[in-house]
Amino acid sequence: MHLIDLRSDTVTHPTPEMRDAMARAEVGDDQSGEDPTVNRLEELAAEMVGKEAAMYVPSGIMGNLCALLTHCGRGDEVVMGDQNHIFWYESGGGAALGGLPYHTVRNGRYGELDPSEVNAAIRPPRSGFAPTGLVCLENTHNRCGGTVLSREQMQSVADVAHERGVPVHLDGARIFNAAAHLGVPVPELTSTVDTVQFCLSKGLSAPVGSLLAGPAPFVSEARKARKMLGGAMRQAGVIAAAGIVALEKMVDRIPEDHEQARRLAERISQLPGIELDLSTVQTNIVVFELTAEGWSPEEFTAALAAEGLRISSFGARRLRVVAHHGIEPEEYARAADIFESVLTRTPVLVR
């Protein structure tokens, strides 16, 4: 049975051009700054997001954690949205390893933060208060459905933070998706923040890796955090080569994923038992509520899988599909057919 895997854009496979580049990569000791392919990737990444320097890390989670540990001193508080990926899915790394308490404020329907609420969350100097060390944004916003923050929304929060002397870090795992949706260059968005992490291994289809970018002195200091976390690598040019291809060849195709996600969302939104707000389908992520009586999310996803479609659970009765490279248009149509087929039959437990 042919399997259509729409759980995440992290299931993408490297392209033939990436595999070829990996086989031919010139390598050296990255920990010593001697891997020419890693150095080229970092320079290219910094240029593409409009920052002075960048650091290659194995994962987006490590990139975000390096940012938190570098921006903040032990005991500093980190302000972020209550639906932020760092808060939900990164194992509390900043708290566990950096002694950094998280202070959450409400994310709006599309992932936006109210600048006045951010301002209220930033601690004034006072004995007994944990000083605010950092404000975090996320764009695109995963738990809100792949929604996009505009430059103005990002700038309004950054202005509040900077006026209070607090830096801003962006979890921009899918920042190229955000820029594609808005039709703006990535630096137009990243210019509002001090540092940004973005992933190569999602919509850009590289097999592994993310970048943390910002001012050169910050990135130099962040390399200490990367070393402490076990992320300093040796002949990493073998994987960095795929990242270069990702940045040079895969950015322009991102709108294709957005188009396919929209088409799939429009079809399944018409099905009984699915509640889907199409206004949140802005990029390659579709999040919906399973309202069909008799189906548990576990039974429903198992039934889909039995028909050849894999999707992911988002907690409670929320489910998610993600469009990505490697899935053909006819497979998205087939995915919609599978949704309809499963929803029109009596629920049974699939073992």
KAZI-V422880 format. One record per residue. N is the residue number from 1. RES is the residue in three letters. PHI is phi in whole degrees, 0 to 359 (NA if undefined). BURIAL is + if it has 9 or more other ideal C-beta (glycine too) atoms within 8 Angstrom, else -. D_CENTER is the distance of its C-alpha to the mean C-alpha in Angstrom with 1 decimal. Layout:
N,RES,PHI,BURIAL,D_CENTER / N,RES,PHI,BURIAL,D_CENTER
//
This chain:
1,MET,NA,-,30.5 / 2,HIS,287,-,27.7 / 3,LEU,255,-,24.2 / 4,ILE,256,+,21.5 / 5,ASP,256,-,18.2 / 6,LEU,247,+,15.7 / 7,ARG,295,+,13.9 / 8,SER,194,-,10.6 / 9,ASP,281,+,9.8 / 10,THR,279,-,9.9 / 11,VAL,270,-,13.6 / 12,THR,298,+,14.3 / 13,HIS,254,-,17.3 / 14,PRO,297,+,18.2 / 15,THR,286,+,20.5 / 16,PRO,305,-,24.2 / 17,GLU,296,-,23.9 / 18,MET,295,+,21.3 / 19,ARG,299,+,23.6 / 20,ASP,295,-,26.5 / 21,ALA,297,+,24.9 / 22,MET,296,+,24.0 / 23,ALA,294,-,27.7 / 24,ARG,259,-,29.0 / 25,ALA,299,+,26.8 / 26,GLU,279,-,28.9 / 27,VAL,231,+,28.0 / 28,GLY,198,+,29.0 / 29,ASP,271,+,28.2 / 30,ASP,295,+,24.8 / 31,GLN,302,-,25.5 / 32,SER,267,-,28.5 / 33,GLY,73,-,26.7 / 34,GLU,250,-,28.8 / 35,ASP,268,+,26.5 / 36,PRO,295,+,26.9 / 37,THR,286,+,24.0 / 38,VAL,298,+,21.5 / 39,ASN,300,+,23.2 / 40,ARG,294,+,22.9 / 41,LEU,300,+,19.2 / 42,GLU,296,+,18.7 / 43,GLU,294,+,21.1 / 44,LEU,296,+,19.6 / 45,ALA,297,+,16.0 / 46,ALA,301,+,17.6 / 47,GLU,297,-,19.6 / 48,MET,288,+,17.0 / 49,VAL,254,+,15.0 / 50,GLY,72,+,18.5 / 51,LYS,239,+,18.7 / 52,GLU,292,-,21.6 / 53,ALA,209,+,20.1 / 54,ALA,213,+,17.2 / 55,MET,230,+,17.0 / 56,TYR,278,+,15.8 / 57,VAL,228,+,14.4 / 58,PRO,295,-,14.0 / 59,SER,212,+,10.5 / 60,GLY,294,+,7.5 / 61,ILE,298,+,9.3 / 62,MET,294,+,12.4 / 63,GLY,299,+,11.2 / 64,ASN,296,+,10.4 / 65,LEU,294,+,13.7 / 66,CYS,301,+,15.6 / 67,ALA,296,+,14.9 / 68,LEU,299,+,16.1 / 69,LEU,291,+,19.1 / 70,THR,276,+,20.1 / 71,HIS,291,+,20.0 / 72,CYS,247,+,21.7 / 73,GLY,265,-,25.0 / 74,ARG,302,-,25.7 / 75,GLY,94,-,26.1 / 76,ASP,291,+,24.1 / 77,GLU,265,+,22.2 / 78,VAL,246,+,18.5 / 79,VAL,267,+,18.0 / 80,MET,203,+,14.9 / 81,GLY,290,+,14.4 / 82,ASP,286,+,15.6 / 83,GLN,250,+,12.6 / 84,ASN,295,+,10.1 / 85,HIS,301,+,7.7 / 86,ILE,299,+,9.9 / 87,PHE,286,+,12.9 / 88,TRP,272,-,12.3 / 89,TYR,235,-,10.8 / 90,GLU,243,+,11.6 / 91,SER,59,-,15.3 / 92,GLY,60,-,16.5 / 93,GLY,302,+,16.5 / 94,GLY,297,+,17.4 / 95,ALA,287,+,20.2 / 96,ALA,291,-,21.4 / 97,LEU,257,+,21.5 / 98,GLY,243,+,21.8 / 99,GLY,63,-,23.8 / 100,LEU,253,+,21.4 / 101,PRO,290,+,21.8 / 102,TYR,260,+,19.0 / 103,HIS,242,+,20.3 / 104,THR,263,+,18.4 / 105,VAL,238,+,19.3 / 106,ARG,288,+,18.9 / 107,ASN,277,+,16.0 / 108,GLY,284,-,17.7 / 109,ARG,304,-,17.5 / 110,TYR,253,+,14.9 / 111,GLY,92,+,12.9 / 112,GLU,287,+,15.4 / 113,LEU,249,+,17.2 / 114,ASP,280,+,21.0 / 115,PRO,304,+,22.1 / 116,SER,293,-,25.3 / 117,GLU,288,+,23.6 / 118,VAL,296,+,21.5 / 119,ASN,300,+,24.9 / 120,ALA,292,-,26.6 / 121,ALA,280,+,24.1 / 122,ILE,285,+,24.8 / 123,ARG,286,+,27.8 / 124,PRO,284,-,31.0 / 125,PRO,298,-,32.9 / 126,ARG,193,-,34.9 / 127,SER,300,-,36.2 / 128,GLY,99,-,34.4 / 129,PHE,270,-,31.1 / 130,ALA,287,-,28.0 / 131,PRO,294,+,27.2 / 132,THR,282,+,23.9 / 133,GLY,258,+,22.1 / 134,LEU,194,+,18.8 / 135,VAL,245,+,16.9 / 136,CYS,245,+,13.0 / 137,LEU,245,+,11.2 / 138,GLU,222,+,7.7 / 139,ASN,203,+,7.4 / 140,THR,289,+,6.7 / 141,HIS,259,+,7.4 / 142,ASN,299,+,6.6 / 143,ARG,291,+,10.0 / 144,CYS,269,+,11.8 / 145,GLY,104,+,11.4 / 146,GLY,74,+,8.9 / 147,THR,282,+,11.2 / 148,VAL,243,+,11.6 / 149,LEU,270,+,13.2 / 150,SER,285,-,16.1 / 151,ARG,300,+,17.4 / 152,GLU,295,-,20.1 / 153,GLN,295,+,18.0 / 154,MET,295,+,16.1 / 155,GLN,296,+,19.5 / 156,SER,295,+,21.3 / 157,VAL,287,+,19.3 / 158,ALA,299,+,19.5 / 159,ASP,299,+,23.2 / 160,VAL,299,+,23.9 / 161,ALA,297,+,22.2 / 162,HIS,294,+,23.9 / 163,GLU,298,-,27.2 / 164,ARG,265,+,27.1 / 165,GLY,78,-,26.4 / 166,VAL,248,+,22.8 / 167,PRO,286,+,20.0 / 168,VAL,234,+,16.6 / 169,HIS,247,+,13.3 / 170,LEU,250,+,10.1 / 171,ASP,280,+,6.6 / 172,GLY,254,+,5.8 / 173,ALA,314,+,3.1 / 174,ARG,241,+,4.7 / 175,ILE,296,+,7.6 / 176,PHE,290,+,10.1 / 177,ASN,294,+,9.7 / 178,ALA,298,+,10.4 / 179,ALA,296,+,13.3 / 180,ALA,296,+,14.6 / 181,HIS,297,+,14.9 / 182,LEU,278,+,16.7 / 183,GLY,71,-,18.7 / 184,VAL,233,-,18.4 / 185,PRO,294,-,17.8 / 186,VAL,306,+,14.6 / 187,PRO,300,+,17.0 / 188,GLU,296,+,18.2 / 189,LEU,275,+,15.0 / 190,THR,286,+,14.4 / 191,SER,294,-,18.2 / 192,THR,279,+,17.8 / 193,VAL,241,+,16.2 / 194,ASP,280,+,17.6 / 195,THR,221,+,14.7 / 196,VAL,214,+,11.2 / 197,GLN,249,+,8.7 / 198,PHE,219,+,7.0 / 199,CYS,259,+,6.8 / 200,LEU,267,+,9.9 / 201,SER,262,+,9.7 / 202,LYS,250,+,7.8 / 203,GLY,297,+,9.5 / 204,LEU,273,+,11.5 / 205,SER,73,+,13.0 / 206,ALA,290,+,14.0 / 207,PRO,286,+,15.0 / 208,VAL,196,+,13.5 / 209,GLY,116,+,12.2 / 210,SER,218,+,10.1 / 211,LEU,234,+,11.8 / 212,LEU,249,+,12.7 / 213,ALA,235,+,14.9 / 214,GLY,174,+,17.5 / 215,PRO,299,+,21.3 / 216,ALA,303,-,23.2 / 217,PRO,298,-,24.8 / 218,PHE,296,+,21.6 / 219,VAL,297,+,20.1 / 220,SER,300,-,23.4 / 221,GLU,291,+,23.4 / 222,ALA,294,+,19.8 / 223,ARG,297,+,21.3 / 224,LYS,293,-,23.5 / 225,ALA,294,+,20.6 / 226,ARG,299,+,19.2 / 227,LYS,297,+,22.7 / 228,MET,298,-,23.2 / 229,LEU,276,+,20.2 / 230,GLY,83,-,21.5 / 231,GLY,260,+,19.0 / 232,ALA,286,-,21.8 / 233,MET,244,+,22.5 / 234,ARG,258,-,25.6 / 235,GLN,280,+,25.9 / 236,ALA,283,+,22.2 / 237,GLY,301,+,23.1 / 238,VAL,299,+,23.3 / 239,ILE,267,+,19.5 / 240,ALA,297,+,18.8 / 241,ALA,301,+,21.0 / 242,ALA,293,+,18.6 / 243,GLY,295,+,15.9 / 244,ILE,296,+,18.6 / 245,VAL,300,+,19.3 / 246,ALA,302,+,15.7 / 247,LEU,287,+,15.8 / 248,GLU,274,-,19.3 / 249,LYS,241,+,19.4 / 250,MET,254,+,16.3 / 251,VAL,293,+,15.0 / 252,ASP,291,-,17.9 / 253,ARG,270,-,17.5 / 254,ILE,305,+,14.1 / 255,PRO,302,-,16.3 / 256,GLU,299,-,17.9 / 257,ASP,295,+,15.0 / 258,HIS,298,+,15.0 / 259,GLU,296,-,18.8 / 260,GLN,291,+,18.9 / 261,ALA,298,+,16.5 / 262,ARG,295,+,18.8 / 263,ARG,298,+,21.9 / 264,LEU,295,+,21.0 / 265,ALA,298,+,20.1 / 266,GLU,296,+,23.5 / 267,ARG,289,+,25.3 / 268,ILE,285,+,24.1 / 269,SER,293,+,24.4 / 270,GLN,274,-,28.1 / 271,LEU,276,+,28.6 / 272,PRO,293,-,30.3 / 273,GLY,96,+,28.4 / 274,ILE,234,+,25.0 / 275,GLU,247,-,23.9 / 276,LEU,222,+,21.3 / 277,ASP,270,-,20.7 / 278,LEU,295,-,20.3 / 279,SER,292,-,19.6 / 280,THR,270,+,16.1 / 281,VAL,272,+,15.5 / 282,GLN,251,+,14.4 / 283,THR,231,+,12.0 / 284,ASN,256,+,11.4 / 285,ILE,249,+,10.9 / 286,VAL,235,+,14.2 / 287,VAL,246,+,14.8 / 288,PHE,217,+,18.5 / 289,GLU,256,+,21.2 / 290,LEU,274,+,23.7 / 291,THR,250,-,27.1 / 292,ALA,298,+,29.4 / 293,GLU,293,-,32.3 / 294,GLY,91,-,32.9 / 295,TRP,265,+,29.6 / 296,SER,271,-,27.4 / 297,PRO,303,+,23.7 / 298,GLU,294,-,24.6 / 299,GLU,293,+,27.6 / 300,PHE,294,+,25.9 / 301,THR,294,+,23.0 / 302,ALA,294,+,25.8 / 303,ALA,293,+,27.9 / 304,LEU,298,+,25.3 / 305,ALA,299,+,24.7 / 306,ALA,296,-,28.5 / 307,GLU,265,+,28.6 / 308,GLY,104,+,26.0 / 309,LEU,233,+,22.7 / 310,ARG,250,+,19.8 / 311,ILE,229,+,17.3 / 312,SER,241,+,15.5 / 313,SER,271,+,16.6 / 314,PHE,243,+,14.8 / 315,GLY,93,-,17.8 / 316,ALA,53,-,21.2 / 317,ARG,249,-,21.8 / 318,ARG,270,+,18.3 / 319,LEU,231,+,17.1 / 320,ARG,220,+,14.2 / 321,VAL,236,+,14.4 / 322,VAL,226,+,12.0 / 323,ALA,279,+,13.8 / 324,HIS,198,+,13.4 / 325,HIS,300,+,15.8 / 326,GLY,102,-,18.8 / 327,ILE,256,+,19.6 / 328,GLU,276,-,22.7 / 329,PRO,306,-,23.7 / 330,GLU,292,-,26.4 / 331,GLU,286,+,24.0 / 332,TYR,294,+,22.1 / 333,ALA,297,-,25.7 / 334,ARG,296,+,26.6 / 335,ALA,300,+,23.6 / 336,ALA,297,+,24.9 / 337,ASP,297,-,28.4 / 338,ILE,294,+,27.4 / 339,PHE,306,+,25.9 / 340,GLU,296,+,29.2 / 341,SER,299,+,31.3 / 342,VAL,290,+,29.9 / 343,LEU,288,+,30.1 / 344,THR,264,-,33.7 / 345,ARG,241,-,35.1 / 346,THR,292,-,36.1 / 347,PRO,299,+,33.5 / 348,VAL,224,-,34.5 / 349,LEU,288,-,32.9 / 350,VAL,265,-,31.5 / 351,ARG,257,-,32.1
//
